[in-house]
Amino acid sequence: MKSLLKNSVLKAIRYYQNTGGSKQHFATSCNFTPSCSHYTYQAIEHFGLWQGTRLGINRIRRCNESDCIITTDDPVPLFLPVKTR
């Protein structure tokens, strides 16, 4: 069941990318490389659906400068960040 849900989410991300991504749907481009959708896709593949989605949402929340001139390199981490109190 988890695999089916994970594959469905990954297909939805690919559909979003193939239909124009943020430029087409939101009239903006991502502030990061890889783009937020590619980052989320890679995070889900590497960490699984729930942790990958959490990383993707946090990345999208950081991507908020509509007139950003320079893109920032921000790859998927190799390990999940450790929370500190």
Residue frames as qw, qx, qy, qz and C-alpha x, y, z in Angstrom:
[[0.000, 0.885, 0.465, 0.000, 0.00, 0.00, 0.00],
 [0.309, -0.788, 0.099, 0.524, 2.82, 2.43, 0.90],
 [0.415, -0.133, 0.597, 0.674, 4.53, 1.74, -2.40],
 [0.218, 0.624, 0.665, 0.348, 1.32, 2.49, -4.32],
 [0.133, -0.942, -0.254, 0.173, 0.85, 5.81, -2.51],
 [0.419, -0.599, 0.324, 0.601, 4.52, 6.73, -2.94],
 [0.388, 0.123, 0.669, 0.622, 4.41, 5.94, -6.67],
 [0.118, 0.799, 0.565, 0.169, 1.20, 7.96, -7.06],
 [0.225, -0.905, -0.036, 0.358, 2.78, 11.01, -5.43],
 [0.426, -0.381, 0.508, 0.645, 5.92, 10.66, -7.57],
 [0.328, 0.429, 0.695, 0.476, 3.74, 10.41, -10.71],
 [0.010, -0.920, -0.388, 0.048, 1.84, 13.54, -9.66],
 [0.325, -0.752, 0.214, 0.532, 5.14, 15.43, -9.23],
 [0.409, -0.055, 0.659, 0.628, 6.31, 14.26, -12.69],
 [0.215, 0.700, 0.630, 0.257, 3.00, 15.38, -14.20],
 [0.158, -0.934, -0.142, 0.288, 3.42, 18.81, -12.56],
 [0.385, -0.537, 0.439, 0.608, 6.96, 19.05, -13.96],
 [0.374, 0.170, 0.738, 0.536, 5.95, 17.89, -17.46],
 [0.125, 0.793, 0.563, 0.196, 3.11, 20.41, -17.65],
 [0.218, 0.793, 0.013, 0.568, 5.35, 23.40, -16.96],
 [0.570, -0.187, -0.504, 0.622, 6.14, 23.37, -13.26],
 [0.210, -0.634, -0.382, 0.639, 6.21, 26.61, -11.29],
 [0.071, -0.193, 0.319, 0.925, 6.65, 28.81, -14.36],
 [0.235, -0.278, -0.708, -0.606, 3.42, 27.58, -15.93],
 [0.419, -0.558, -0.717, -0.011, 1.32, 27.06, -12.78],
 [0.403, -0.747, -0.331, 0.411, 2.48, 29.96, -10.60],
 [0.372, 0.874, 0.044, 0.310, 4.21, 32.35, -13.02],
 [0.301, -0.855, 0.418, -0.061, 7.46, 32.19, -11.03],
 [0.760, 0.341, -0.536, 0.138, 10.67, 30.20, -11.05],
 [0.831, -0.479, -0.227, 0.170, 12.29, 28.36, -8.17],
 [0.112, -0.934, 0.316, -0.122, 14.98, 30.09, -6.09],
 [0.581, -0.505, 0.638, 0.029, 16.94, 26.87, -5.69],
 [0.678, 0.396, -0.573, -0.234, 18.69, 24.19, -7.70],
 [0.007, 0.276, 0.838, 0.471, 17.43, 21.55, -7.94],
 [0.363, -0.363, -0.202, -0.834, 13.96, 23.02, -8.24],
 [0.470, -0.234, 0.558, -0.643, 11.55, 22.44, -5.37],
 [0.905, 0.126, 0.009, -0.407, 9.67, 19.75, -7.29],
 [0.718, 0.401, -0.554, 0.131, 12.89, 17.91, -8.19],
 [0.013, -0.427, 0.694, -0.580, 14.07, 18.24, -4.59],
 [0.690, -0.129, 0.380, -0.602, 10.80, 16.81, -3.27],
 [0.904, 0.266, -0.250, -0.221, 10.90, 13.97, -5.79],
 [0.528, 0.434, -0.656, 0.320, 14.47, 13.08, -4.80],
 [0.242, -0.365, 0.623, -0.648, 13.70, 13.37, -1.07],
 [0.846, -0.025, 0.179, -0.501, 10.71, 11.01, -1.39],
 [0.847, 0.338, -0.411, -0.016, 12.80, 8.51, -3.34],
 [0.385, 0.437, -0.659, 0.476, 15.62, 8.65, -0.77],
 [0.104, -0.183, 0.670, -0.712, 13.76, 8.99, 2.57],
 [0.002, 0.403, 0.913, -0.062, 10.30, 7.60, 1.79],
 [0.036, -0.672, -0.536, -0.509, 6.94, 9.28, 1.35],
 [0.396, -0.850, -0.344, 0.045, 6.43, 10.86, 4.77],
 [0.532, -0.582, 0.087, 0.609, 9.92, 12.14, 5.54],
 [0.398, 0.141, 0.470, 0.775, 10.51, 13.12, 1.90],
 [0.039, -0.762, -0.502, -0.407, 7.26, 15.07, 1.79],
 [0.450, -0.826, -0.196, 0.279, 8.17, 16.83, 5.04],
 [0.509, -0.326, 0.267, 0.751, 11.55, 17.84, 3.60],
 [0.252, 0.404, 0.558, 0.680, 9.86, 19.00, 0.38],
 [0.183, -0.865, -0.438, -0.161, 7.29, 21.13, 2.20],
 [0.490, -0.723, -0.020, 0.487, 10.00, 22.74, 4.32],
 [0.455, -0.058, 0.420, 0.783, 11.96, 23.51, 1.15],
 [0.092, 0.631, 0.561, 0.528, 8.91, 25.02, -0.58],
 [0.331, -0.878, -0.321, 0.132, 8.30, 27.21, 2.47],
 [0.486, -0.538, 0.174, 0.666, 11.85, 28.62, 2.10],
 [0.343, 0.185, 0.562, 0.729, 11.32, 29.33, -1.61],
 [0.036, 0.794, 0.569, -0.211, 9.47, 32.61, -1.27],
 [0.126, -0.587, 0.162, 0.783, 11.45, 35.35, -3.00],
 [0.640, 0.628, 0.434, -0.092, 9.45, 36.11, -6.13],
 [0.422, 0.895, -0.145, 0.011, 12.14, 38.33, -7.66],
 [0.713, -0.502, 0.406, 0.274, 15.20, 36.24, -6.77],
 [0.443, 0.788, -0.364, -0.225, 18.02, 36.87, -9.27],
 [0.220, 0.497, -0.836, 0.067, 20.55, 34.26, -8.12],
 [0.895, -0.210, -0.276, -0.280, 19.56, 30.65, -7.50],
 [0.337, -0.627, 0.648, -0.272, 21.02, 28.86, -4.50],
 [0.582, 0.177, -0.789, -0.084, 22.36, 25.32, -4.66],
 [0.512, -0.312, 0.533, -0.597, 20.44, 23.28, -2.06],
 [0.509, 0.118, -0.813, -0.256, 20.63, 19.51, -2.67],
 [0.836, -0.407, -0.223, -0.294, 18.72, 16.86, -0.74],
 [0.306, -0.688, 0.617, -0.228, 20.66, 16.01, 2.44],
 [0.470, 0.246, -0.847, -0.041, 22.33, 12.60, 2.69],
 [0.292, -0.254, -0.848, 0.364, 20.87, 12.12, 6.17],
 [0.259, -0.793, -0.471, -0.288, 17.77, 13.44, 7.89],
 [0.049, 0.599, -0.326, 0.730, 18.44, 16.54, 10.00],
 [0.470, -0.294, -0.742, 0.377, 18.60, 15.83, 13.74],
 [0.276, -0.812, -0.223, -0.463, 16.25, 17.88, 15.88],
 [0.409, 0.045, -0.562, 0.717, 17.77, 19.60, 18.91],
 [0.288, -0.758, -0.580, 0.075, 15.87, 21.01, 21.82]]
